[in-house]
Amino acid sequence: MNDEKDRKNIRIIEWDDMDKRKFYAFGMVLSMTIRGMIYPTSLIKTRLQVQRQNAIYHGTWDAFKKITKYEGVRGLYKGFIINTFTIFSGQCYITTYELVRKGCGDLNNTAKSFIAGGCASFVAQSITVPIDIVSQHIMLEGQSLEERAGRRKVTLKDGLKIAKRIYHVDGWKGFYRGYWASLMTFMPNSALWWPIYHFYVERLASLLQGNLELSIPAIAIQAMAGPAAGATAATLTNPMDIVRTRLQVYGGNSILLTFSKLIEEEGAKGMTKGLTARLLNAMPSSLVIIVGYESLKRLSLRSELADSRQW
């Protein structure tokens, strides 16, 4: 009877169930791998969201073709070296998420996930925003429809020059352009993502393992739930993501003014700018992240608990 119940309800691996040394060692490798896989879609999304109307690119596929044609495959990774510094924020994110879940005590899983997801995003964004600002400027470096200009190599020196330029113009506060917009984008996204993810896991497990009595590994169900949660959360928060990106690249202090200008220039359709690229980023990244993260947690289980969770 208990086996049947466990099949319908995939047990969540909590913070106290894991060996922390394994968790952090495997986590660093996982984080770097995921960032390398999804970075090109982040770059394309940023360029689409920043451009006015369709000044250079006419959609995600057009952007991909033009970038690879005029800048080469390397153009899809402009700013990646700077962006890798956000690995630290990723470790802070997952630590905060797990510790806040633990601290929520007897609250139900939906409430735990919502609160922990929001808190984790707040901590991570406070570290990530300065790196993102420099990285986004590098993403736009050499953006050209001329092959010679587009293929100019962007180095770490370019990143330092951009950082100096930002500091010269705005001082330290320049590295936190769009900080509140970032919080208003990523905190809701993260707070929504985890409860939605667990909701999809529960429903899929109930349907596939329960009603249909299919022998499907827990990790396969989680792999289906991750992209579904990513798509749902990304669609709901895309308008705020556009505002955040524009504030960080173009400057400005007013979220409402930036949003109003977007609607004035491009209408309601403007709120979907970069959504396809964002979904192409969110769905595969959610798949890779959740399979990696759930696998990481299983591999990090304390030895005495290793056989207590199903794969």
N, C-alpha and C positions, 0 to 999 in steps of 0.2 A: 504493500500500500504506500509506504514512504517513497519507494523507488518511483512509483507512478506519479506521486506528487512532485518529486524533484524534477521529473521530466517536463512537467507542465510549468514549473516555476524555476527558472535558472537562477541559482544562488549567486549573489553578488559577493565578490572577494573584497573584504574591507581592509583598512589600513593595518590593523593588528594581526591580520592573517599572513602578512608578508615579511620576508627577510629583506630589510632595507638595503643592505649592501648589494644584493642581486638586483633589487629594484632600480637603484640609481645607475649602476654599471650598465645594465641592459638598456635603461632609459635614454642615456646619452647617445648610444649607437642608433637606437630607434628614431630619436628626434632628428639627428642629422640626415638619416636616410629619407625620412618623410619630407623634410624641407627640400632636399634635392629633387625629389619626384614632383612636388607640386609648385615649385617656384615659377616655372614658365607661365602657368595660368595666372599667378598673382601679378606678374609683370604685365601681361596682356590686359587683365582687369583694370589695373591702375592706369594704364595708358588710355583705355577706352573711357574711363570715368573722368579723367582730367581734361580730355580734349573737348573743345567747343563744337557743338553739332557733330558733323562727321568730317572734321577738318583733314584728317589723315587716313583714318581707318573706318571702314564701313562694316563693322561687326567683328566678332571673334575670329572667324576663319580668315577674313581678309587681313586682320592684324597679324595673325600667325604667318600667313604667306609673305606679307611685306617685310616683317621683321627678319624672317629667315633668308629672304631674297637680298635685302639691302644691308643687313647687319650680321648675317650668318647665324648658325645655331647658338654661337656664343652670345649673340644679342639677347637671347631668351634668359640669360643668366646674369645680366648686368645688375650689379648691386648685391649679388649673392654672398660674396665674401663678407660684406658688412652685415648682411642679414643673419649670418650664422651666429653672430653674437647674441641673438635672441634665444639661443639654446638654453642659456641660464634662466631666462624668464619662463621657458617651457617647463623646466624642472620645478621652478617656484609655483607654477600653475598647478601641476599635478599634486604637489605636496600640500598646497593650500586646499585644493579640492578634497583630498582624502582626509585631511585633519579636520576641516569644517564638517564634513559628513560625520566623522566620529564624534565631534562636539555637539552635533544636533541631537544626540541621544535617542530618545524614543519617538521622535517625529516620524511620520510615514516617509516612504522612499521618495515620493514626488517632492515633498517639501524639502527634504535633505538635499536632493539633487539640484533643485532650484536655487536654494540659498548658497550651497557650496559652489555651484557653477558661477554665480554672480560674484562671489567673494574672490574666487580664483582668478577671474578675468580682471577684477580691479587691481589685484597685486601684479599680475602679468603685464597689464597695459601700462602701469606706472613705470615699469622697467623698459618695455618695448617701444613706447612712442618715440623717444629720441632716436633710437636705431632705425625705426620705420621711416622717419622723416628724411634722414640722410639716404637710406636705401631707396626711397621713392624718387628722390631727386636723381640718383644715379640711374634708376630705371628709365628716366626720360633723357639721359645724356645720349647724344648721337642719334636721337630719334629723327630720322631723315629718309627721304625717298631717293637719296643719292648714295650709291654704294660706297664711295670713298669716305664720305662723312660718317655713314652708318657703321662701317667696319672699324672705326677708330677704337683701339683697345681702351677700355675703361679700367683703371687700376685703383689700388688702395689710396694712392696719392690724390686721385680725383675725389674720393670720399672725404679725405682730410681737407681738401680745398673747399668742398661744399660745406663741411662742418664749420670751417673758419668764416666762410661767407655768411652763414646763418647767424653765427655768434656776433659778427661785425654789425649786422643789420639790426638784430633783435635781442642780442645778449642771450643769457641762458634760457629766457622764456621762449626764445625761438625754437628750442628743441622740444617744446611742449605745445606747439601749434596744434590745434584740433584735439587737445587732450580730452576735453569734456565731450567732444563729438565722438572720440574713440570709445570713451566709457559708455556713452549712450548707444553706441553700435555694438560693441563686443560684450558688455555686461548682459544686456538682454539676450544677445545671441547665445552666449554661454549658459545663462540661466534657463533659457528655453531648451537648448540642445539636449542637455542631460535628462530632464524629465521626459521629453519627447522620445528620446532614444530608449529609455527604460519602458515607456509605454508601448513602443513598437516591439520591443523584445518580448514583453509579456503577452501581447496580442498574438504575435507570430508563434511563440512557444505554445500557447493555448490552442491555436488553430492547427499547427503542423504536428506537434508532438502529442497534443491532447485529442482534439476532434478527429483528425485524420490518422492518428496513431502512426506517424512516420518516424523512422529512426534517423533523426537529423541531429548532428553534433551541435552543441550549444554555440560553438564559435561560428558555425555557418549561419545560425539565426541572428547572432550579433552582427555578422557581416552584412546581412540584409537590412537590419535596423539602422545601422550607422549612416549609410547614404540617404535613407529616407528621412532621418532626423536632420542631416546636414542640409538637404534640399528645402525642407520645411522652414528651418531657422534662417537660412540664407535669404529666402524669398521674403520673409517677414521683415528682415532688417536691412534689405538692400538700399532703400532710400537714404537711411542714415549713413550707410557706408559710403555713398557718393558724396554726401556733405562732408564727412570726415576727410576723405581723400582730397577734396578740393581745398578745404581749410589748411591741410598740412602742406600742400604743394603751392598754392597761390597765396596763402596767408589770410588774415582776417580774424575777427574775434566773434562774429555773430553767426550762430547756427541758423537762426530764423532768417536772417538776411540772405545767407548762402542758399538756403532751401527755397526762399521766395524767388531768388534770381534764377535758380534752376527751373522752377515751374514757369516763370515768365518767359525764359528763352526757349524752353523745349517742351512745355506742357506736361501733362501727366505722364506721357511716354518717357519723359526724362528720368522718372523714378526707376525705370527698368534698365537704365544704361549700365552696361557691364554685367547684367544679371546672368546672361548665358555663360560668360567667362567665369562668373562667380560660382555658378552651379557646377561648371566643369572643374572648378577648383574644389568646391565644398563636397561634392558627392564622392569623387575618388579619394580625396584626402580624408573624408570621414570614414570611408571603407578601410583605407590603409591605417589610419590612426586607431580606429576601434579594434581592428584585428590585431594590430601591433600591441595596443595597450592591454587588451584582454589577455593576449598571449603572454605579455610581459608580466602581468599579475599572476598568471598561472605558473610561469617559470619561477616567479619570486616567492611562491608559497613556502611557508615554513615546512620543513621536511615531514613533520608529523601530520600536516594537513594536505600533503601532496595528492592523496587519493580521495579527498573529500569533495572535489569539484570536478564536474564533467567537462570534457573537451567537446 
